[in-house]
């Protein structure tokens, strides 16, 4: 989906990727993917506590 948004924006507007996830390592991986794909920045929400 990010790649589609980047293609549609064509560099005319910034594309901010949502990288929130339940696990920090997943959020980090999503942020790396967004940066590698050419995203302009991440939108990161604070982790929430989920009981096991």
Secondary structure in CASP SS format (residue, H / E / C, confidence):
PFRMAT SS
TARGET T0000
AUTHOR 0000-0000-0000
METHOD secondary structure of the structure
MODEL  1
X C 1.00
X H 1.00
X H 1.00
X H 1.00
X H 1.00
X H 1.00
X H 1.00
X H 1.00
X H 1.00
X C 1.00
X C 1.00
X C 1.00
X C 1.00
X C 1.00
X C 1.00
X E 1.00
X E 1.00
X E 1.00
X C 1.00
X C 1.00
X C 1.00
X C 1.00
X C 1.00
X H 1.00
X H 1.00
X H 1.00
X H 1.00
X H 1.00
X H 1.00
X H 1.00
X H 1.00
X H 1.00
X H 1.00
X H 1.00
X H 1.00
X H 1.00
X H 1.00
X C 1.00
X C 1.00
X C 1.00
X E 1.00
X E 1.00
X E 1.00
X C 1.00
X C 1.00
X C 1.00
X C 1.00
X C 1.00
X C 1.00
X C 1.00
X C 1.00
X C 1.00
END
